[in-house]
Amino acid sequence: MQQPRRRARDLGVAVGPLPTGPHNAITDVGGVLVGHTTVDGDASLRTGVTAIVPVGLGPGRWPRPAA
């Protein structure tokens, strides 16, 4: 039976200075909305898009800096 791949974090490798969130996902970041949709056509067409939007972003507002 094949062993599951170990993640770099499991081997003690830290990427960047910030700790991971509870889900280790972009949705752990406060003040950020994330949306995704997939277009699943016939066998030759499958594509998708992900939108990452800072909460409160609107006219006259600046986006939040990335970490």
RAQUI-V542080 format. One record per pair of residues at least 12 apart in sequence whose ideal C-beta (glycine too) atoms are under 8 Angstrom apart, sorted by the first residue. I is the first residue (numbers start at 1). J is the second residue. D is the distance in whole Angstrom. If there is no record, write none. Layout:
I;J;D, I;J;D
//
This chain:
9;24;8, 16;67;7, 18;67;6, 26;52;7, 31;54;6, 31;55;5, 31;56;7, 31;64;7, 32;52;6, 32;53;7, 32;54;6, 32;55;7, 32;64;8, 33;51;8, 33;52;8, 33;53;5, 33;54;8, 33;55;6, 34;50;7, 34;51;7, 34;52;6, 34;53;8, 35;50;7, 35;51;5, 35;53;8, 36;48;6, 36;49;7, 36;50;5, 36;51;8, 37;49;6
//
